């Protein structure tokens, strides 16, 4: 049901888009059962910088987009299947091939109608083969996660793909764009960091494990400006920038426009998020305050105006979950580190995929706000080929328990 009572239930998910992603699994983007996503954010300081009981870190650099996406992918598969893909470090050749094939298939799927099927089929062959082997190893875990008992292996594989895509690309994309925008607007980054510290009662000498342990429901509810910044980022850079539906039968819209049966109706959430007649003359500006009421509380707009998550019967069923997971991830990152672009004049460009990525990645510099003790260092520095990893393994219990 749309504005003024206009019924939109006669529109279904676009068959063309269903064909585009059919090899990625029937359940991709259509499941209502994504109930578990673990997000590891291991801060990995160089071992050589360790001091006596506590140590601080110098400024270190990392590829944000690539790291966030790999962190999300490794975490989801670890929690879902109990398997260490370890794509962040590339120690598992089979897992790296699986992840690379998944990424190529995702990117090429958007071009399927342009006769690139030979390439996607060649790459996607790796995904089912790997997926079958992965879920059969830990089918009991998958079954418990899905709460569906005995299920068809093909369905389980599809659900695995659905969960990986739902968390891997969208979470990685959202976090990358958020960090990019906060690097461009450091005063907003500082305002969020201050909000995180105040909500969790952190002190200047607090440690990262204390930050994670302080992320209670009550603390998260106080982070209204963080939610506003996440939403403002999503308005400008939606994780899924384009969507489409197929009309069941002939229809006439409230403005008199005629739509015939089998017509495809598409919309561009990225463009709609920048329309001045919807958002005002400052539509192109990054201004989280537009989402706050006079009391500083987050105020949601109509889903038919803010279309990043869809609207009506086809609205994203995991919208609230996505907000919560990304909010926790962001609170840990922004509460523990200060982020800057390596090149402050860098202007990010888009990469055309099903999801909205930064072309070429994002090179970010980070310096710590919090302290890390010797035990943390021992856990994090097993491998030091990346100066920044996903969250401490022992903190995942705190984070997942809140999802």
BELVEN-V785239 format. One record per helix or strand of 3 or more residues. SS is the DSSP state (helix for helix, strand for strand). FROM is the first residue (numbers start at 1). LEN is the number of residues. If there is no record, write none. Layout:
BEGIN
((SS,FROM,LEN) (SS,FROM,LEN))
END
This chain:
BEGIN
((helix,3,3) (strand,11,3) (helix,15,6) (helix,22,3) (helix,47,3) (strand,60,4) (helix,64,18) (helix,93,17) (helix,112,3) (helix,117,21) (helix,139,8) (helix,153,32) (helix,186,15) (helix,208,6) (helix,217,5) (helix,224,13) (strand,242,6) (strand,264,5) (helix,269,4) (helix,276,4) (helix,288,4) (helix,312,3) (helix,319,18) (strand,337,5) (strand,350,3) (strand,356,3) (strand,363,6) (strand,371,3) (helix,374,7) (helix,393,8))
END
